C-alpha cells in the first residue's frame, strides 16, 4: 500500500493505492496531515482494492482535520465495491462521494471558497 499525495491548481489529491487496511492507517494519517492546510482536498480511492474499518477511521480523522482548518473534502472512486462499502457505512454523509476525480473537483468548486487567494 502506498499513498501518493499530489498538489494541483487549488486542490490537493490524496491517492491511496492498494488495500486500505489497518496496516496503512499510520501512513495514511501522516499523508493526510500534510494536507490539512489545503482549502480543497480530493481523496481519490480509484486505485484502492479493498477497505476496512480501521482505514475508514483514519480517513474520517484526516477529513475532520482538514475541515477544522477550514477546508473542504470530496471522495471519488471508480470502484463500485469501494463506493458500496463507503455508502453502507454512511461515509457518503461525511463527505461527497462521486465516481470521478473531475466530479469530485466540481463538487468542491460548488462550495464557497474559504481561503482568500486560492485559484
Secondary structure, DSSP 8 states (H G I E B T S, - for coil): -EEEEEE-SS-EEEEEEEEESGGGHHHHHHHHHTTTT-SEEEEE-TTEEEE-HHHHHHHHHHHHHHHHTT-EEEEE-S-HHHHHHHHHTTGGGTSEEESSHHHHHHHHHTS---STT--
